Amino acid sequence: MTIHKEEKIWAGIVAAMVVVFLAALAYAAWVIGLQVPGGDVQMVNPQRALEELKPGVREVAPGKYEVTLIGKMWSWFPNKIVLKDPVEVKFRLTSVDVIHGFQIVGTNVNVMVFPGYVAEITWRVPPNAKGTYLMICNEYCGAGHQNMYGYVIIERSS
Ligand SMILES: [Cu+2]
């Protein structure tokens, strides 16, 4: 049996691709620190989520906010969030009924919200972000889905 020259070339290309993909995976995991979700996800009883999680906006340090949001057919609680000079906003979200999708239009904030689980997403707010942003539910959740929206208002002191 002979191995043709072309076969050797293609085997080399395939081996090189495997090395490149493994290197990309290692880079994402150890250098960038990307992780698949899971492991330490907080769980909550959907019937008690409103009392236990206390939805609202908290400024935990200058410019650093923690926003707890509850999705409930067909509204976000709270549905108006005011942030003054935000740098980093950590959203903690859950649903009391069905699956919702939390998205702030025009940003990279987009996360699925499941009943029973607390989803977390951190938004590093661009310094030029200002004004009113629409936050929506992007996961069809019933007859009033299109009414499930609110506003994130970013105020800048300078
Ligand atoms: Cu919804």
Residues whose N, C-alpha, C, O or C-beta is under 5 A from the ligand:
A	BS01	CU	I99 H100 G101 C137 E139 C141 M148
